[in-house]
Amino acid sequence: MSAWDIVGIVMQILGGMGAFLMGMKILSENMTRLAHGKLKTMLNKTAKSRFAGVGIGAAVTIMGQSSAFTTVMVVGLVNAGIMTLFQATAVIMGANIGTTLNAWVLALGGSDITVVALCLAAVGVFVTMFARNERTVSIGNVIAAFGLIFVGLKFMSGALTFEQGSEEFAAVSRVLGKIKNPFLLLLIGVAITALVQSSTAVTAINLTMASLGMVIGDGGNAPLYIIIGSNIGTCVTALISSLGANPNAKRAAVVHFLFNFFGAILFMILLVAWRGFADTVLGTIFPVSAFGNTGYALQIALFHTLFNVVNTLLFLPFIGVFVWLADHMVREKRTQEEEEIFGDLDERLLRSPSVALGYIYRQTGKMFSYAMDTLDTAFGAFLQKDVAAASKVQTRNGALAAANGKGISYLVKLSTASLIMEDEQTVSSLHYVFNDIMRIGELADNVTKYTRHYIEDDLVFSDEFLEMIGDMYDKIKRLYELSLAAYLNKDFESLAEADKLEDEIDAERHTLVDRHIKRLNEGKCQPQNSGVFINLVGNLERAADHITYIAHSIEGKRSA
């Protein structure tokens, strides 16, 4: 075999792998779109039990077609405080089980289906071209992705298909036959998986060689060591994604590694001690005499499933131990940091737009609460005649501005993802919500200016006025509670209550201003009080408007 022949084989394998990985990427993105909302709903139910977490992890992985997709998502949710480390551990275990489905699909698709694959790709493309709605486009992309996956597999197998007894077959067999050390085979699985960021791709190559009758090492358990290594290698994606995240997110990635690492130790001991495991156990279930070379591929797929299911059953009762180990391996560094509302928004969640949208929605609710606390600080300072609170309000508004910039940037990145129409409308409404939140902070700053005039101009307000303005502000606080409930929970009953209360606040502003003018005419109020009085009441009423606008964002449009 000449050097050019070797180059040609390598290029064909790389081309096939490229098509395969692109097909997997398209499949993952569009399965996620078709599962719109379900991923987010399922991940929110992980608190019920360990078994529920495992089942949800498996289901989400099947939908997303990638355990790396699920574990990266889990790291992001832990980083966001949406999921606890205990919950995340069960989901990660389930994700490892869910990814084994890919091996079965690849093993069962090992026959020559080139024509079928090309037809799938063609049908998918035509469906996408002529589809009139988003769901049909996604279905077309899924069909085309399956075609691309199998075309990639065919290219990889074609590069390694030689006639039995040929010089090429003998040369490749000699190379593969020299790799006999179990730990070297494990390291090969780790390294290739870490490099291509896909255990499925490594499994596909392994299955392809097995289905072609190409023996690694001495045969038997040899391909299984690569599968074990690929399970460790797939942890690299989650570990990389946890860099720069908070300690709990790092711990989630470490838990993923520990689960696969300890499982690898157990199975390596088993396979090294029992060299006939593949022939005795797997070969009995899928004998080559009945299935031909496809039997080898089915044996590998079965082992992949056994590895993850057995490890999950063994380790599930010890989730607390994994959490304890991760806590001690990743220590929390306590540092004095600037006041931030939500820090850096987690971009790893952008891999699933519906989950990312739910995440930024919750973060915006946190920012809404922060703005209201800022208004509370400003109004409380007015009643207490505390001019020093102005600097605190300015600091908090600086944090709001920083959060606003990060939030808008995140929304822009989210907008570039493949969103359904409903999500696009939500993203659009969130731009308005960020603006309304910023306006509440600005109005709080205005209140601090009125406090300064209150003190420096030596103004005097009657107890009656202070009591009435306090009552008005109590209604604004109640309005905020209703609006937050409406916003976070899509609660239209709270929205209706908020609208009624907002009308009462509008009416109260008119009443306060009318009474003030009447008192001015009767000489019972200082004329110099008017500027502060009318502006303060007006600013509080405008804050109530913006609070209500946020509640109305659940309707998918800006309230007028």
N, C-alpha and C positions, 0 to 999 in steps of 0.2 A: 504494500500500500504506500503510495507516494505521499509526499508532504502536502501536495495540492488536494489529494483525496481527503486527507485528514482535515484540512482547512474547510473543504466543502461540507464535510460531515458536521463540523463544529458550527459553521454558519447556518446550516439547515436546522440544527438543534436550537440555536439561539433564535432564529426566525420563528420556529414553531413555538418556542417558549414565549416570545413576544406576543404572538397572536393569542396564545392561551391566556396570558396575564391580562391582555387588553379585554378579552372576552369576559374574564372574571370581574374586571373592574366595571365594565358596562352592566354585567349581570347584577352586581352588588348595588350599583347606583339605582337601577331601575326597579329591582325588587324592593329596595327601601322606599322608593316613591309609591309603588303599588301598595305597600304596607303602611301608607301614610297614617300617622296617628297611632297605629297599633303598637309600634315600637315604644313610643313614649308611654302609652297606657300600660303596656306590659312591664316595662322597667319600673314603673311606679308601684307595682303590686308585689315587689320582691320582699316586702317586710312580713308577709304572711307566714312563711315557713322556709326551712332550708330546701326542702324538696321543691317548693314553688319556685325558689330562686334558681335551682338547677334546671327545672323545666323551662322557665322563662329564658335563661341563658341559652339553652339549646334551640328554642324556637326563634329567638332574635338572630342567632347565628345562621340558622337555616334561611331566614328571610334576607339577611345581609350577605349570605354566602361567604362568610369569612370570620374565623374566630378572632383574628387580629382586629377586625372591624368592631366586634363586640367588646373585646378587652380594652381597646383604646377608648371606646365610648364609656365604658365603666370607669376607667381612670378619670375621664373628664367629669362624669357625674359625681364621683367621690370628691374631686377637686372643687366642684361647685357646691358641695355640701348637700346635694340632693339624695345621695345614697351613702349609707354607712359602710365602713370597711367590712363588717360582718356580712351584710347583704351582698356586697361586691364579690366576696369569696365564693359564695354559692353560685352566683351568676357566672363567674369565671369557670368554675367546674362544669357547669352546663354548656358553656360555649365550647369547651374542648370536646364534649360529646357531639354537639351539633355539627361540628366541622367534619366528623367522620362520614357524614352522608355523601360528601363530595367524593370520597374514595370509592364508595359503592357505585356511584354513578359512573365514575371513570373506569372501574373494573368491569362493569356490565356493558360499557360502551366500547370495550376493547376490540370488537370485531371491525371489519372494514366497512365503515359507514361514510366514506368520503362523499359519495353522491348525496346521501341524506343530509350530511352536514352542510354541504354547499347549498342544497335546497332550503334548509332552515335559514341560512344567512340571507339568501335571496328573498325568501318570503318575509323575513323580519324587516329587511330594508324597504321592500315595497309597502308593507303595512305602515311603516313609519312615514314614508313619503306621502301616502294618500290618506292617512288618518286625520280625523277632524277634531278629536278631543285628546286631552293629555293622557288619559288612562290607556287609550288604544295605542298611542305613541310609545308608552312605556312597555306595553305588551309586545309590540313590534321589536323594540330594542332587546327585550329578554329573549325572544325567539332568535334574533340575529346573534346575540351573545352566545347562546348555546351552539349555534353553527360555528362561530369563530373559535370557541373552545375546542370543539372536536376537529376542526381543521388544523388547529395548532398541535393537537395530539397526533394527528396523522402525519404532520410534517416531522415531528420529533421521532415517531416510530419509523417513518420512511428513511430517516437518516441512519437508523440502526438496523434496517432490514437487509440482511445479506443471506444468500443461499447457504443452507447448511453444508458444511464442508468446504466452503469457499475460502480463499486466502484472507479476505476481509473479515469474515466471521471468525476465523481462527485468530486473527490479530487482535480483534476487540475482545474476544473471549480470554486471550492470554493476559491482556491488561486488567480486565475485571477479575480474573482468577487470582491475580497476585495480591488483591486487597482482602486479606483474611483476618486481620486483627480486629476483634469486635469493637475495641475502643477507638480505633482509627475510623471504622465505618460510622460509629456514633458521631465522631467529630466532623466527618464529611457531611452528615445530615444536619448538624448544627450550623456549620459554616455556610453551606449552600442556602439553607433556609434564611439565615440572617442576611445573606447577600441579596437574595431576590425578594425578601420580605413576604414570603408566601410558602407555608408548609404544604399547601395543596399542590403547588408547582413541583415541589420535590417528590411528593407522593405520586404525582402523575408520571414523572420520569421513571420512578421506581416501578410503578405498575406497567409502564410501557416496556421496559426491559424484561420484566417477568413474563409478560404476555408473548414476547418474542422468543422466549426460551433462553435468554442471555443470563448466564449464571454469574452471580457476584461471589467472590471468594470460593468457599467450598459448597455454596448453595445452602440449603437448610435455613438456619436462623439468620444468615448474613443480611438479607434485605430488611429484616426486622430491626436490626441495629440502626439502620438509616432512618427508619420511621421513628424510633425513640429519639434520635438526635434531632429530627425535624420538629418534634414536640417541644424540645428545649429551645431550638433556634427561633421558633415563632414568638417566644417571650421577648425577643429583642425589640420588636415593634412597640410593645407596650412600655418597655423600659425607656426607650428613646422618647416616646410621647410624654413620659412623666417628668422629663427634665424641665426644670423651671416651674413645675407645679408645686402645690403645697405638700407638706409631709404625708398627709393621708393619701393623696393621689400616688405618691411614690410608693407607699406601702401596698397599695392595690396592685401595682406592677410587680412588686417584690413577691406578693402572695401568688400571683400567676406563675412566676419563676419557681418558687418553692414547691408548688403543687406538681409541676412537671418534672422538677429536679428529683424530688423524692420518689415520684412514680418511676422515673428513669432508673434510679438506683435499684428499686425493687425488681423491675423487669430485667435489668441487666444481670442481676444475680441469678434470676430464674433461668434466663436463656444461656448464660455462660455455664451454669451447672447442668442444665438439661439441653444438651446440644441437639437432641432429636425432637425438640418441642414442635417445630414447624411441621415436620413429617408426621409425628405421632398425633398431635392434636388438630392442627389446621388441615393437614392432609387427609385426615379421616373425614372431616366435614366437607371439604372441597377436593376430592381426589383428582389428580391429573388424568388418571385413566378415564374418568367420566367427563371432565371439562376441557381436556387438552391443556395447552399453555395458559389459557384463561384461568384455569384452576389456580395457578401461582398468583395471578393478580387478585383473585377472590380471596385467597389466603391472606395476602397483605392487607386487603381492605378489612377482613375480619379481625386481624391482629390490631389494626389501628383502632377499631371500635372497642375491642377487649381492653386495650391499654387504657383508654380514657374512661370507660364504664367501670372497670374494676378499681382504678385509682379513685374515682369519685365515690364509690361505695365504701372503700376503705377509709378515705380521708374526711368524708362528710361529717362524721361525728366529732371530728377534731378541728372544726373551723376555728374555734376559740384559740387553739394552739397556734394555728397559722397566723391569726391576728396578733397574738402575743409575740411571736417571733418577728413579724414585720415591724411591730412597735419598737422592739429592741434593736432591730437592724437599722431603722431609720429614726434617728433622734430628732426631736423638734428643737430647732434653734430659735431662741427667743431674742428678737431684736427690736429696737425702738424704730418704728417706721412712721412715715407721714400718714396722716389720716386719709384713708381711702374708703370708698363705698363698697366696691367689689373687686378691687385689684385688676389684674389683667384678665380679660374675658377669655374663656377656654375655647381656642380655635379647633381643638381636636374633635369637638362635637359637630363641626361643620360637615363632617363625613356623613352625618345623617341630618339633613336640613330640618326635618320635623322635630327632632330632639333638640337641635340647636335653637330652633325658634322657641320651644318651650322653655329652654334655659334662659335666653335673653329676656323672655317675657317675665320670668320670675325675678331676674336681676333688676328689671325696670321697676317692678313692684317694690323692691328693696330701696331703689333710688327715690321712688315716690314717697316712701315713709321717711326717708332721710330729709327730703325737702320739707315735709310737713313738720318734722322736729325742728328744722331751722326756723320755720315760721313761728312755732311755739316759743322758741328761744327769744325771737325778736319781740313778739307780743308780750311775753312775760316781762321782758326788760322795760317795755313801755309802762306797764302797770307799776313796776317797781322803781321807775325813773333811774334805770341802770344804764348809763351811757357806755360803760366798759364792755357790754355784751356785743357792741358793734363789731369788734375785732373777731370775736368768735363766729359771728354770722358771716363775716367776710371769708374766714378760713373755711367754713362749711360750704360757702358758695364756690370757693376754689375747688373743693373736692367734687362738688356737683358738676362744675365745668369740665374737670378731668374725666369724670365718669361719662358725661355727655359725649365727649370726643371719642372715648373708647366705644361707647354704645353705638354711635352713628357709624363708626368705622366697621364695627362687627356687622351691622345691618347691611352695609354696602357689600361686604364679603358674602353674606348670606344671600343677597340678591343675585349674585352671580351663579349660585347653585341652581340645580334643576328643581324649581318650586311649582307646586300646583297652584291654581288660581286663588284658592282660599288662603294659602300661606302668603302669597304675594300681597293680598289685601291686608293681612295682618302686619306684614313688614311695613307697608305703606302707612298704616295707622300708627305704628310704633314711632315713626319719625315725628308725627304730631305729638305723641305722648311725651317724648323727650323734650320737645319745645315747651309743652305745658308745665312740665316739672321744672325746667329752667326758669320759667316765668314766676312760679311760686317762690323760688329762691330770690329772684330779683325783687319781688314785692316785699319779702322779708327784709331785704336790705333797705328798701324805702321806709319801712316801719322804724328801723334804727335811726334814720335821719329825722323822723318826726319826734323821736325820743330826745334827740339832741336839741331840737328847737324847744321842746317841752321844758327842758332844763335851762338852756341858755337864755331863753326869752322870758323865763320865770312865769310860765303860763299856769293858770289855775283852772282845773276842771272839777265840776261838781260831782259829789258822790253818786247822784242820779245818773249822770252821763257815764261814769266809770262802770256802774252796775249794768247799764244797758249795753255798753260796748262789750262787757264781759259776757253777757247773755248771748249776744250775737256771735261772739267767738266760740262759745260752747256749741252753738248750732253748726258752726263751720267744722269743728272737730268731729261732731257726729256725722256731718256730711262726708268728711274724709273717711271715716270708718265704713260707711255704706259704700262709698265709691271704691275703696280698696277691695272690699268683699266682692263687689260687682266685677271689678277688673280681674282679680286673681281667679275667681271661681266662675266667671261668665254667668253671674247671678242677676237675672233680669228683674227679679222681685226687689232686690236691693237697689237696682238702678231706678226703678219706679219710685221707691221711697226717697232716694237721693234727689230726684227731680222735684218732688213736693217740698222737700226741705230747702232746696235751692231757691224755690219761689218765695218761701217764707223769709229767707235771708235777703232777697231783693227787696221785699216789702219792708223789712226792718230797716234797711238802709234809707229808703225813702222816708220812713217815719222819723228816724234819727235826724236826718237833715232838716225835715219840716219843723221838728221841735226846736232844733238849734236856731233856725231862722226866727221862729216865734219868740224864743228867749232873747235873741238879739234885739228884736223890735221892742220888747218889754224892758230892755236895759238890764236883764238878769244875767247876761253873758258878755265877756270881754270880746270886742271885735277882733283883736289880734289872735284869738283862739281859732277863728274860722278856718284859716289855711290848714292848720294841723288837723282840726276836727274833720273837715270835709274830705281831705285827702286820706286820712287814716281809714275812715269808714269806707270810702271808695276803693281803696287798695284791698281791704279785707273782702269786700264784695267781689272784686275782680279775682282774688285768690280762689274764692268759692266757685267762680265760673270755670277756672282752669281745672279745679278738682273735679267738677262735674264733666268737663270735656274728657278727662281721662276715663271716667266711668263709661262714657258713651262710646269710647273706642271699641268696646266689645261688639258694637253693631256693625263694625267693619267700615265705618265712615266717620269723618270728622263732624262732630256736633256743631251746629251753627250758633 
